[in-house]
């Protein structure tokens, strides 16, 4: 029987009623301890992920954990080890591997469309005009609680780059806060965010390829994202209008002496259905299908906890590089 817990009882009750979930718990530990639940989805901010995942796995539950996966690589490693010891299906919600546009890129790379991958560049410019009043200081503005654009959206792109190019060998990066102004929600007093809203990084892969990304959530007007992949024999390009890839996203490509890039036909298998409620839902539903299959088959499909930990190590390395100014080997 489905059940739910949330930090806000009123909002939890509202969500439960809307989704037809019959039971709401005041303590997440009660939810984890139930004998009639096989799987737990952890959708909180990242700070409690480790404690919740370890408790759920110890209780014999399969776990689907939101990203950012953890606060640091030490926590991520503990979560991986717990999943291995429990023998449960354990996945991280990097659902955009299933977004048609990004899955198409992977398919084209596997088919050798651009030859040997050499280089990728990604630019993400999102944001709104500065509000008349600073927004309240929330967990997403606090670095110690796992906030920041690097974890929120950079983690998705890092997972995507790993999916396309393989393991990361070395990292350099820089973080900054372009719009730190916040207000204390309790007192209304001025406060400051210390979690990044702007970042840049370069990743070197074991394959010899490398990738760069620059991103900010303080751009106005926003222009979305643009991805370029360059190989020995061709180029791929993908764009999105907002922070997340759309289900109708396209991939452009060109090889040899082509004078311009052309739209490459999207394989029908990569768009198995439509869901116009939210542009993230189709990809997430496909991720959940894999999660259910993993439970039936007794394994953990990608992106697994191991993938979540690998991405976490890159996030940690970007932060270390920003603090030291050096290149960080993995």
N, C-alpha and C positions, 0 to 999 in steps of 0.2 A: 504494500500500500504506500503511495507516495506521501512524503512529508516534507516540511520546509522549516528552516530557521533563518532569521535575519536580525541584523543589529537593531533595526527599528521595528518594534512590535506592531505599530499601526500600519506601516508600509508592508510588513510581512503579511498581515491579515488581508490587506487589500490585494496583494499579489496572489495569495492563496485562493481568495474568492474568485478572482478573475480567471485563474488557471484550473479551478476545480480541485485544488489540493485539500484533502479533508483534515489534515493534522498540521498544526503549527506548534513549534517548540520554543520555549523561552531560553533554553540552553542548548548550544550546538552539541554538547557531549551526550545529551539525551538522544539526539537524532542519530549520532554515530553508534550508540549502543543498541539500537533497535535490532531485533532479530529478523524482522520481516523486510529489511532493506538489503539489497545486494550491492548497491553502488552509491557513491556519494559524489556530488558535484560541488567543488569548492569555488565559489564565485565572489569571495571577499577581496578587499585590498590585500596586497602581498604579505603584510606583516605577520598574520597568523597562519599563513599557508603551511609552514613546516609543522607546527603543533597539530593542526587539523589533519594534515595528510598522514602523519605518523600515527595519530589516534585511529583514524579510519582504517589504515592498513593493519594495525594491530588487532582491530576488531574484525578482520577478515573481509573488509569491503574493497571493491574495485573503486578506483579514484580517477576522476577527471578534474584537473586543477587548472584554474585560470592563470593567465600570465599577467604581469611578470611572475615567473615561477617561484621565486624566493627573494629574500633580501640580499643574499650573497651566495657565493659558490659553496661555502661550508654548509649552509642550510640545504642547498640543492643536492649536495652529495649525500647528506643524511637521508633525504627523501628518496633518492635513487636506491640506496642500500636497503632502506626499509621496504621498498617495493619488491626488490629482488628476494629478500628474506620471506616476504609474505606470499610470493608467487601469485600476486593479483595483477589484473590489468590496470596499468597506470599510464595515463596520457596527459599531455598539457594542451591547453586550448589555443594552439596556433592554427586556427581553422583556415587561415587564408592560403595554406597549401592547397586547399580544395577550391579556392576561387577560380573560375574557369580561365581567366587570363593568366594567372600564375601557374596553374596546372598545365596550360598549353605551352608556356615557356619551358617547363620541365620536359614535356614530351618532345618539343622541338630540339632541345639540347640532347636528349637521349637519341634522337634520330640523326644527330650530327648536322643539323641545319646550318650552324655557324662554324662547323669544324671544331677545332680545339678552343674551348673558352679561354679568353685571355684577360678580359677586363669588364667590369660593370661599374656604372655610375648611376646614382639615385639622388634625386632632389625632391624634397617634400616641403612645400611652403603652404602652411595652413594658418588660420587665425581669423580674428575679427578686429574691428576698430577698438581701441581701448575704451572700456566702459566709463560712464560718468563717475561712478563710485568703484573703488577697488573691490574685487570679489572677496568672499570670505576665505580665510585660511583653512584649507581642508587637507586631508591626508595626501592628496595628489600634489600639493605644494611643498611637502616635507620630504627631504631626501632620506631621513632616517626611517621613514615609513614606506619606502619604496616608490615614492612619487617621482614624477618627471617624465618628459617626453621620450627620453631614451628607452625607459622601460615600457611605457605605454604603447608606443608605436614603433620605436626603433627595434624592440625585441621581435616584432613580427617580420620586419625586413631582414634582420640578422638570421632568423630561422629560415626565411625564404632563400637568402644567399647560401646558407649551408645546404639547403635542399638542392640548389642548383649546382654549387661548386664544390661541396664536400667540406672536410674539416678545416678549421682555421688554424694557422700556424703562428701568426703574430698580429698585434693590434696597436694602433696609435689613435688618439682621439682628443677631442676638446669639448667641454661642456660650458655653458654659460646660462645666465638668467637675464633675458632681455626685458622682461616685465615682472619685477619682483613685488610690486605693490599689492598688498593684501590688507584686510582688516580682520581683527579678532572678532569672531562671530558672537562671543559672549559679551564683550565690552564695547565693541565698535571701534576700539583703538587701532591705530596704524600698526601693521605687521608686515613682515617680509617673507617671501617664499625663498627657500634655498634649493629647491629641486629644479633641475634644468628645464628650460623651455626651448633651448636651442642647442644643437650638437653637430659635430662633424666627426667622422672616423674613417680610417683606412684599414681594411682587413687584407692580410696576405694568407693565401690558402696553401695547403700542402701540395696541391696540384701545380702551383706556380702562378695561378691566376691571382688577381687582386681586385678589390672593389672599394669604391669610395661612396660615402653618403653624407649629404648635408641636409639639415632639417631644422625647422622652427615652427612653433605654434603661435608666433607673434607677428605673422605677416598679414598685412592688410593693404590691398585686397589679396585674398588667398588664390593660389593658382593650382593647388593639388599636387600630384606627384608625377614624376616622369622617370622611367627606368630605361637605361640603355645597356645592352650586353653586346660585347664585341668579341668575335672569335677569329680564328685564322682564315675562315672562308666567308664570313658574313656578319650581319648585324641584326639584332632584334630590338624593338622599341615598344614600350607599353606606357600608357598614361592613365591616370585616374583623376576625377574631378575633386574629390575630397580626401579625407584621411584614410578611407578604406577602399579596397578594390570593388568595383561594381560587378554584378553578375553578367552584365552585357559588355564588359570590357573586351577590347580587341588587342591583338598583337600584330604589329607591323614588322616586316622583315625584308631583307635584301641580301643578295649574294653576288660575288664576283664583281662585274663592272656595271651592275644595275645603277641607273641614274637616280632612282628614288626608291624609298621603301613602300611596299604595298601591303594591304591588309591580308593576313593569312587566314584561310577559312578555319573557323572554330569547330573542332570535332564535336558531333552531337553528344557523344558519351560524356563529355565534360560538363554538359548542361542538362542533367537528367530530369529536371523539373524546374518550375518557377515558383518564387515566393516573394511577392511584392510588398510584404509587411515591413521588411528591413533589409537593406542590401547585404547584411552580414549573414542572414539566416540560412540561405542555401548552403553556403560553405560550412556553417556550423552544423547543420543537419547532416551533411555528409561526414563530418568529423564524428558525430555521435553514432552514425551507422558503423564506422570503423571501430569505435569504442565497444559497441554491442557485439560486433563480430569478434573482437579480441576476447571478450568475456566468454563467448561460445567456444572459441578455439583454444583458449588458455594461453594467450600471448598478449603483448602490448604493441599494437601497430604504431607506426610513426604518425605524428610526433609524440614520442614516448617521454617518460621522465628523463631518460638519458639525453634526449634531444633538448629538453628543458634545461638540464644542467649544463649542456654544452653552450647553449645560448647565454645562460647566466654567467659562465666563465668569460664570455666575450664582453658582456655588459660590465663585469667587474674590471676587466682589462681596459676598457674605454675610460672608466672612471679613474683607474690608477694612472693611465697615461696622461689624462687631463691634469691630475694633481702633480705629476712629476715631470711632465714634458718629455718623457722618454718612450721608446718602443717597448712594448710588453710582449714577451714570447709566451706561448701557451704550451 
